[in-house]
Amino acid sequence: MTAETTETTETTETECDADANPPVRRVSDWDADRLADLADEHETPLYVQDLDRTRENCERLLAAFPDADVRYAVKAHTGRAVLEAVREAGLDAECASAGEVDRALAAGFGGDRLHYTAVNPPDRDLDYVVDVAEREPDLTVTAGAVDTLDRLAERGYDGRLCLRVNPGVGAGHHAKVTTGSAPKFGVPYDRAARVAREAAERFDVVGVHAHAGSGIDPDQLDSHRELVARMGNLARDLTDPAADPLDLEYVDVGGGFGVPYREDAEPLDLPAVAEATREAVGDLAGLALAIEPGRYVVADAGVLLTRVNTVKPTPGGTVVGVDAGMTDLLRPAMYDAYHPIRNLGGADGEPDPADRGTASVAVAGPICETGDSFCTDRALAEPARGDLLAIGVAGAYGYEMANQYNSRPRPAEVALADGEARVVRRRERLADLTTVEREAAGAPETAETEVDR
Ligand SMILES: *Cc1c(COP(=O)(O)O)cnc(C)c1O
């Protein structure tokens, strides 16, 4: 993405890219036979994450924001294979905890490509990160409260610091992911300049940061623009040569780039978002623009495969029971999130899904919770026991939010790259559920239950 690229080649590249790198991969675009083979081989529930598609998403971001620093918000998917693919694609890592910093380091991100954003950070996390910063002095810490700055200074930290600002505007697909205006995040906008100048007496203040929330979609561009404009103004204020300027390097306007979960939703027009962003931020006079996409990088590169085990007609409609639940994919239960679902068929003696009628069904998991439901009133090719369902756009906040509630082992994950599939997270066993208890009791390494189940 060099600036030297001539106009002619640029046009050609864009045209080719449009075919090779479409703005979204729908659940209908996945190769059904391939997914069925993977489910047969590795059983269900099974996450499948396509690293090639993950790379394409990185490439589209870099192409749309050619002169921005693009930082992958790793909390969307911290799998080692994903982190390595993203690093190779050229993105930095934005981490929200000591654990994420640890994973990013292990995946080969050097300090100069590591950003740690502390939100009410536990002491343990700060101790760890300050320790890492001694070895990796190019690491940047982003903090959003004066208390956090004090706690960093108390630990002897005087390195690179970015101030997280609460811009007073937010965006998001659900109240629980709208962060831009939530008081939890960032120093209030009208105090930000003063706090940044004071911080510069103790730290190397390199940037200002705001994150509007997750799920910026075409209808919410206005609040994105508003946030970006405010951040541009703040940066100009702080670097005003006439008023004790700070030596800032960048303005980080966060992530939240939406992906179309619904089959009929349009993908984000990334070049248009990039243009709106550049326009809104205004003249940065040498400062870099930084963005922190998480979901956009991984969401449509992942599916969750699950097997139908029960089909139950009820007066209120047909309930399709599957072997994945809210413990495997929490978003529908937590955010009322919509995930597209495709019936890939495979039930003994049943025709190909394309040759079946359509039924309006609810799809529910095995957890003893009413909220353990992926959808209601969803039109699917008439499901039968033994069918395989693909739950689409599951690569972001999917495995990442998986948990062991109801003593359910977490699913396995397979990564696809260059036509090859490899298991990157083995399926948890029943014995994994009790590891920490057995260790606490000083008990033998193996569980009383059958280890391999
Ligand atoms: C979660 C988060 C992001 C990424 O959000 P997405 O919606 O996944 O793009 C970026 N920056 C910060 C600080 C975050 O907390």
The ligand as an ORCA input file, in Angstrom:
! r2SCAN-3c Opt
* xyz 0 1
  C     -13.609     -4.049     21.985
  C     -12.732     -2.928     21.615
  C     -12.411     -2.699     20.280
  C     -12.947     -3.514     19.148
  O     -14.310     -3.473     19.000
  P     -14.951     -4.225     17.725
  O     -16.384     -3.892     17.814
  O     -14.696     -5.670     17.891
  O     -14.311     -3.660     16.521
  C     -11.521     -1.681     20.009
  N     -11.010     -0.904     20.981
  C     -11.304     -1.099     22.280
  C     -10.687     -0.232     23.299
  C     -12.175     -2.097     22.641
  O     -12.473     -2.272     23.923
*
